[in-house]
Amino acid sequence: MNMIELDNVTKTYGEITALDGVSLKIPRGELLTLIGPNGSGKTTLLKILACIEKPTRGKVYIDNDLVKERSVTKLRLKGTMVFQKTVLFNATTYENIAYGLKLRGFLKEQINERVRNALKLVKLEGYEKRPAKKLSGGEQQRVSLARALTLRTELLLLDEPIANLDQRSASIIEAAISRIERETSTTVVLATHNLFQVKALSEKVALINNGRLIQVGKAHEILGDSRKLADFARIENIFPGVSHITKHGTSLIDIGDNVQIEASIRKSGKISVFVRPEDIILSKIKIASSARNVFEGKIVEISDLGPTVRLGIDAGKQFVVQITKRSFVEMQLNLSSKVFVTFKASSVETID
Amino acid sequence: MMLRKFKPIPLIISFLMIAAIIIVIVSVEEFYEGIKGAIVLIVSADPEIMEVTLRSIYISGTATALAIIWSVPTGLVIGLGDFAGKDFVRGIFNALIGIPTVALGLILYLLLSSSGPLGFLDLFINPLGVAVGQAILITPMMISFTTSAVEAVEPDIKDLAKTLGASEVEAAFAVLKESTPGVSLAVMGSFNRAIAELGIAFMIGQNIRGSTRVLTTAIAMETGRGEIALSIALALILLVVVLSIGVLTNLLQRRLR
């Protein structure tokens, strides 16, 4: 029994082809992780599965029913989607979570009960009367998840549910998703560009790039060639280089352009290392600390991700750093501001 | 630092304006006497003034209610829609916001007067006729502002409503609900335009005492007759109504945010 079947689905927006002949079957009760870089078509695919977008060509079957103009409103009820960018109604947390339940005609007591349970699941007990838009970024995303989970749909579509969230919110959301997956027969499709989420959560993985499905298979089959995957999933701050072991027992990796990274690993020879953007400290003056890696650079790229800001720093090599919006504002950073990036040798990880 | 922030020119202009107003008030004795008379009239709750005021509110309120019926859904459809010629349609309504009330009044007069093609509707010299005319007048404004308010709502709200189980219509309602602050501004602004206009009220209503006389037509007539005190009283009331609506809008917007 397939919950979802896509038959040669193509979606174009004017000149742009977002999805290009995607065929895919997802059996009932399965968790499928969709991995691909930003702009690869993950969101479009999820929106088509959610019956929000219509495919330009091709057929979509949900629960063995062909999605047609006439049946779309009915089939849409079988699934629900959590968007990457948190969207909330300008209302209380309760109103937000109750919206879908009201549409489905639940009674007041049932709605109260379900909202309470949903909030408990995302660890926001007692938040009913709070205006949803006044919550923090992580709390807002937890409300969106609760709002989706409370519907208990057969199909759950999650678009980068923990991207750019604080650690606590991310782990609460991961736990809630795991629990749904473990305790219910919900079919879950989770889109991510974060390779590490795959290892933690997934059974089956589909790789997508430029709107095409590259490979579908069990996680361990595909994750075998992790270098290719890392490249694919765009882990930031990947640096290929040559490593030699220092007399202190750490490794010094020459990544070219006169940049050397110290790592608390013991490996020599050719190696690829990476540093997570959230592990890098950004400062306007050089800070004295125990961290072994300090580089001076200037900001060459700024992208606003809502609660956080992602910066590209040119320090010989380009580093991607993620900081909160608040820090960004307080530090009064601009393009070409001079900054220092600092990270510990233990934050440097190898890819293989 | 303080000196650098000090801006003398706006201050001087304000002073000159206040001085000019004082000179006018003092020199035009008529005005001074008028104010005194106006206050007496308002405080004594002159029945005719009360009647004209309430009729003004009633007619323009009806006009606003009528305009809401077709303008808000139209604004919603244009705001949500993605069709060829959308900019053209928006452009037309934007241009029509500024339609002169006398021009529209004249057109309506030609249509509605007893010898006109729509004379059989019996809207000429009829409060309902004035309301309909004002409703037409404020329609472009209400549509334009509603469209803008709807477009200002996060585009994902519609998708969100749908994925939570809403049909197209229910999703459109969700967007409308999110745009309430903007739509309420459109409605309040339209009411103010209706109650403050003169052209349509005069040409369609003909300022008939006890039937179609409203604040603006009464002010125009009384001024013409030299009843300055009465004119000022009516104008003050009109100002108070318009400003109260403004304050109310402000409060409402703050509540909704």
Interface residues (C-beta under 8 A of the other chain):
Chain A: K47 A50 C51 I52 T73 R76 L77 G79 T80 M81 F83 K85 V87 F89 N90 Y99 G100 L103 R104 R147 A148 L151 L157
Chain B: E154 D156 I157 D159 L160 A161 K162 T163 L164 G165 A166 S167 E168 E170 A174 K177 E178 L256 R257
